[in-house]
């Protein structure tokens, strides 16, 4: 019997691809992921040198895959959508990142879960608030709601 686990996946796009504009690219990726919950798709400012606005969303999926197996699956979807390895922070047709999983923390040579930077990225936390505000970060113990509030608190 296969054990099913839940994963939170962040999706981002800021370049047209074979499915159309960035929002359509995200919708096409979601169709392949078959999520149990999906956030609204948000328009967000780019991080880094890219000048194009992003479409960002988050989804919860359930699968029997362990984190490395799911990563291979996500990278295959990115390649099928036309994503190529290259310059960091550049425009991209699709970006799929494992943010959290129901197994807690996980680390390997190619992957760390939870995603090391999700706590500091509003474009990840805002979509997460819509679908899983109570999910706790296994490292800090704080909920997504608390992480978002900390990030938005005036310094």
Backbone torsions as a table, in degrees:
resi	resn	phi	psi	omega
1	UNK	NA	130.3	-179.8
2	UNK	-86.3	133.7	176.4
3	UNK	-85.5	131.3	178.2
4	UNK	-95.1	133.4	175.5
5	UNK	-121.8	159.4	179.2
6	UNK	-102.7	143.5	176.9
7	UNK	-130.4	145.8	169.4
8	UNK	-101.9	123.4	-179.6
9	UNK	-113.3	130.6	172.4
10	UNK	-95.1	136.6	179.5
11	UNK	-120.7	138.6	177.4
12	UNK	-145.8	148.3	176.7
13	UNK	-154.9	140.6	172.8
14	UNK	-142.9	26.7	177.2
15	UNK	-146.1	140.2	175.8
16	UNK	-60.7	147.4	175.8
17	UNK	-139.1	-162.7	-176.8
18	UNK	-67.1	-16.7	178.6
19	UNK	-93.8	-10.2	178.7
20	UNK	122.1	-144.9	-177.3
21	UNK	-69.1	170.7	-177.1
22	UNK	-54.2	-39.9	179.2
23	UNK	-62.7	-39.6	177.8
24	UNK	-68.1	-34.1	176.4
25	UNK	-62.5	-42.5	178.2
26	UNK	-64.6	-44.2	179.1
27	UNK	-61.3	-38.3	178.6
28	UNK	-66.4	-40.9	177.5
29	UNK	-65.4	-40.2	177.9
30	UNK	-60.6	-37.9	178.8
31	UNK	-60.7	-34.9	178.6
32	UNK	-76.5	-31.7	-177.2
33	UNK	-78.9	-23.0	-179.3
34	UNK	52.0	60.5	-175.7
35	UNK	-71.6	157.8	173.1
36	UNK	-92.8	-16.9	175.8
37	UNK	-152.3	143.0	-179.4
38	UNK	-137.8	135.7	175.2
39	UNK	-78.5	166.6	167.7
40	UNK	-63.1	154.7	175.2
41	UNK	-88.2	124.9	-175.6
42	UNK	-109.4	147.4	171.2
43	UNK	-91.5	126.1	-176.1
44	UNK	-132.7	156.8	176.4
45	UNK	-69.5	149.0	177.7
46	UNK	-72.5	153.3	174.0
47	UNK	-108.9	129.7	-178.1
48	UNK	92.7	-158.6	-171.7
49	UNK	-77.7	-14.4	-178.4
50	UNK	-62.3	142.1	179.8
51	UNK	-100.3	-12.2	-176.3
52	UNK	-83.5	137.5	175.4
53	UNK	-66.2	150.7	179.6
54	UNK	-101.1	153.0	161.6
55	UNK	-103.2	127.6	-179.4
56	UNK	-129.1	147.6	177.2
57	UNK	-154.4	172.3	173.9
58	UNK	-137.0	151.9	179.9
59	UNK	-142.1	150.2	171.2
60	UNK	-106.4	127.0	176.3
61	UNK	-121.5	157.3	174.8
62	UNK	-120.9	133.1	-177.2
63	UNK	-156.0	161.3	172.7
64	UNK	-87.8	-3.1	-178.3
65	UNK	-68.1	142.2	169.1
66	UNK	-80.8	168.1	-175.9
67	UNK	-54.8	-44.6	-179.9
68	UNK	-65.3	-36.1	179.1
69	UNK	-67.0	-42.2	177.4
70	UNK	-64.3	-39.9	178.3
71	UNK	-58.6	-43.9	178.1
72	UNK	-59.5	-42.8	179.0
73	UNK	-63.0	-44.0	179.7
74	UNK	-65.4	-41.5	178.7
75	UNK	-64.7	-35.1	177.1
76	UNK	-65.5	-39.0	176.5
77	UNK	-64.0	-45.3	178.9
78	UNK	-57.3	-46.1	179.1
79	UNK	-63.0	-41.7	179.4
80	UNK	-63.0	-28.6	178.7
81	UNK	-83.7	-5.0	178.3
82	UNK	101.6	8.5	178.5
83	UNK	-71.8	134.4	178.0
84	UNK	-123.9	144.9	175.9
85	UNK	-66.3	144.9	-179.7
86	UNK	173.8	-139.0	-175.9
87	UNK	-62.7	130.0	175.0
88	UNK	-66.2	146.1	176.3
89	UNK	70.6	8.1	-179.4
90	UNK	-79.0	167.9	175.6
91	UNK	-59.6	144.8	-178.2
92	UNK	-144.8	145.9	178.0
93	UNK	-67.9	-45.3	179.1
94	UNK	-152.8	143.8	175.2
95	UNK	-133.3	124.2	-179.5
96	UNK	-122.5	118.2	-178.1
97	UNK	-124.2	136.4	171.4
98	UNK	-78.0	120.2	-178.6
99	UNK	-97.9	-51.3	-178.2
100	UNK	-140.9	159.8	170.7
101	UNK	-146.0	157.4	-174.5
102	UNK	-68.6	-9.6	177.6
103	UNK	-83.4	-0.8	179.0
104	UNK	92.9	-133.1	-179.7
105	UNK	-91.8	147.8	178.2
106	UNK	-150.7	141.2	178.4
107	UNK	-144.4	137.7	177.4
108	UNK	-149.1	-178.2	-175.8
109	UNK	-61.3	-32.4	-175.4
110	UNK	-110.3	-3.4	-169.4
111	UNK	-153.3	138.2	171.8
112	UNK	-128.9	128.3	176.6
113	UNK	-126.7	127.2	6.0
114	UNK	-69.8	158.2	178.4
115	UNK	-54.8	129.7	-173.0
116	UNK	-60.4	-22.7	-174.5
117	UNK	-112.5	2.9	-172.8
118	UNK	-63.8	-28.5	-177.6
119	UNK	-66.7	-19.5	-175.8
120	UNK	-110.6	11.6	-175.6
121	UNK	-120.4	107.1	179.5
122	UNK	-61.7	-33.4	-179.0
123	UNK	-69.4	-11.5	171.9
124	UNK	-98.1	-46.7	-175.6
125	UNK	-66.2	-37.6	-179.3
126	UNK	-61.7	-49.0	175.4
127	UNK	-62.1	-36.3	178.7
128	UNK	-62.5	-37.1	178.6
129	UNK	-57.3	-34.2	-177.3
130	UNK	-71.3	-26.2	-174.3
131	UNK	-118.8	-20.2	-176.0
132	UNK	-154.7	59.2	-175.9
133	UNK	-63.7	-25.0	-177.5
134	UNK	-92.6	-5.3	-178.9
135	UNK	-63.5	131.4	-176.7
136	UNK	-96.0	136.6	172.3
137	UNK	-68.6	121.0	-176.9
138	UNK	-68.2	-15.1	-180.0
139	UNK	-86.2	-52.1	-177.2
140	UNK	-89.4	-21.8	-175.3
141	UNK	81.5	-3.0	-178.3
142	UNK	-85.8	148.0	176.6
143	UNK	-76.6	162.9	175.3
144	UNK	-55.7	-41.5	179.1
145	UNK	-58.0	-45.4	-180.0
146	UNK	-68.4	-39.7	178.2
147	UNK	-62.0	-41.6	178.8
148	UNK	-65.4	-42.0	179.2
149	UNK	-63.2	-41.2	177.3
150	UNK	-62.3	-42.0	-178.1
151	UNK	-65.3	-36.3	-175.8
152	UNK	-87.5	-11.0	-178.7
153	UNK	-64.8	133.7	178.7
154	UNK	-59.1	139.7	-178.0
155	UNK	-85.2	NA	NA
